Amino acid sequence: MTEKLSREVLDNVRANYFEIKENIARAAEKSGRKPEEITFLAATKTVEPAVINYAVSLGLKHIGENKVQELLSKYEEYDLKNCELQFIGHLQTNKVRQIIDKVAMIQSVDSRKLAAEISKQSVKNGIVSNILIEVNIGREENKSGVLKEELDELIGKISEMPNIKIRGLMTVPPICKEKIEVCKFFDEMYQLFIDFSCKKSDNVCMDYLSMGMSDDYEEAVLSGANMVRVGSRLFGQRIYR
């Protein structure tokens, strides 16, 4: 990255960061909540650590990686003294041990098998791992996530596992042509979140509803999300490898 390009990139990140913060604040207030009740997590796939750390210097507190290999390659360069690292992509069971002691939360747990491995590796490392249960709210065959009718059983099974704590739900809804269509999925997720928040269970705290990305994070907040995962809107369009 040349000095000129770097300055241009950083200036864009700065402008985008504060615009996103303003949009989140406005949506939060419209939904009857305070801006600080919404967690802004930056999806940092393909983003250079220097750029990530610049966003952190602006006040960003949460970052998330989608791929284990990329997370490991960048891990030593993250400014983790000033931000929290989460894993937000599809996680294979054989990769759990590589990140279990490096992330504050795993957002994409969708099976008993994956949860069992997280529990096993957490016990080995003497830690308690925070997770979100991923819901396939659009019932898409090509997407990971548990179907909503199977959610109750999965939460029940995972809640019995040692050294693992369910902190909420997450979803990636189908791509929709109209915002009103995606809002239907967000509303459905919010109702699930409320339903499970009313249930009392050990190792289950419905603290987070993670939904909404660059194209629809404002709608997600208006529908009840308290965590949004924003990537390209913050860092610009990226070339995925």
Residue pairs with C-beta under 8 A, 6 or more apart in sequence:
1 9
1 48
1 50
6 50
9 51
9 236
10 51
10 54
12 236
13 51
13 54
13 55
13 58
13 234
13 235
13 236
14 54
14 58
16 233
16 234
16 235
16 236
17 55
17 58
17 59
17 60
17 234
18 58
20 40
20 217
20 230
20 233
20 234
21 35
21 40
21 59
23 217
23 218
24 35
24 38
24 40
24 217
24 218
24 221
24 228
25 35
26 218
27 38
27 217
27 218
27 219
27 221
27 222
28 34
28 35
28 37
28 38
28 221
29 35
30 222
31 221
31 222
31 223
31 224
33 226
37 226
38 221
38 225
38 226
38 227
38 228
39 61
39 62
39 208
39 226
39 227
39 228
40 60
40 61
40 62
40 228
40 230
41 62
41 63
41 64
41 86
41 88
41 210
41 227
41 228
41 229
41 230
42 52
42 55
42 60
42 62
42 63
42 64
42 229
42 230
42 231
42 234
42 235
43 64
43 66
43 88
43 213
43 229
43 230
43 231
44 52
44 63
44 64
44 65
44 74
44 231
44 235
45 65
45 66
45 67
45 70
45 89
45 231
45 238
45 240
46 70
46 238
46 239
46 240
46 241
47 231
47 235
47 238
49 74
49 77
49 78
50 77
51 235
52 63
52 74
52 78
52 79
53 77
53 78
53 79
55 63
55 234
55 235
56 63
56 79
56 82
56 83
57 79
57 82
60 83
61 82
61 83
61 84
62 83
62 84
62 86
63 78
63 83
63 84
63 85
63 86
64 85
64 86
64 87
64 88
64 107
64 229
65 71
65 74
65 85
65 86
65 87
65 88
65 89
66 87
66 88
66 89
66 90
67 89
68 87
68 91
68 92
68 95
68 98
68 99
71 85
71 87
71 99
71 102
71 103
72 98
72 99
72 102
75 85
75 102
78 85
84 104
84 105
85 102
85 103
85 104
86 103
86 104
86 105
86 106
86 107
87 99
87 103
87 105
87 106
87 107
87 108
88 107
88 108
88 170
88 229
89 108
90 108
90 144
91 99
91 106
91 108
91 109
91 114
93 113
93 114
93 117
96 114
96 117
96 118
96 121
97 121
97 124
99 106
100 118
100 121
100 122
100 125
100 127
100 129
101 125
101 127
104 130
105 129
105 130
105 131
105 132
105 167
106 118
106 129
106 130
106 131
106 132
107 131
107 132
107 134
107 170
107 210
108 132
108 134
108 144
108 170
109 115
109 118
109 131
109 132
109 133
109 134
109 158
110 133
110 134
110 136
110 144
110 145
110 146
110 154
111 146
111 154
112 154
112 157
112 158
115 131
115 154
115 157
115 158
115 161
115 164
116 161
118 129
118 131
118 164
119 129
119 161
119 162
119 163
119 164
121 129
122 128
122 129
122 162
122 163
122 164
123 162
123 163
127 163
128 163
128 164
128 165
129 163
129 164
129 165
130 165
130 167
131 158
131 164
131 165
131 166
131 167
132 166
132 167
132 168
132 169
132 170
132 208
132 210
133 146
133 151
133 154
133 155
133 158
133 166
133 168
133 169
133 170
134 144
134 145
134 146
134 169
134 170
134 171
134 172
135 145
135 146
135 147
135 148
135 151
135 169
135 170
135 171
135 189
135 192
136 143
136 144
136 145
136 146
136 147
136 171
137 145
137 148
137 171
137 173
137 185
137 188
137 189
138 173
138 174
138 185
139 147
140 174
143 172
145 171
145 172
146 154
148 188
148 192
151 192
151 196
152 196
155 166
155 196
155 201
155 204
156 201
158 164
158 166
158 203
159 166
159 201
159 202
159 203
159 204
160 203
161 203
164 203
165 203
165 204
165 205
166 203
166 204
166 205
166 206
167 205
167 206
167 207
167 208
168 193
168 205
168 206
168 207
168 208
168 209
168 210
168 227
169 189
169 192
169 193
169 196
169 206
169 208
169 209
169 210
170 208
170 209
170 210
170 211
170 227
171 185
171 189
171 210
171 211
172 211
172 213
173 182
173 185
173 186
173 189
173 211
173 216
174 182
174 185
176 182
176 185
179 216
179 219
182 216
182 219
183 219
183 222
183 223
186 211
186 212
186 216
186 219
186 220
186 223
186 224
186 225
187 223
187 224
189 209
189 211
189 223
189 224
190 209
190 223
190 224
190 225
193 206
193 209
193 224
194 224
196 204
196 206
197 206
208 226
208 227
209 224
209 225
209 226
209 227
210 225
210 227
210 228
210 229
211 220
211 223
211 225
211 227
211 228
212 218
212 219
212 220
212 221
212 225
212 228
212 229
212 230
213 228
213 229
213 230
213 231
214 230
214 231
214 232
214 233
214 234
215 233
217 225
217 228
217 229
217 230
217 233
220 228
221 228
231 238
232 238
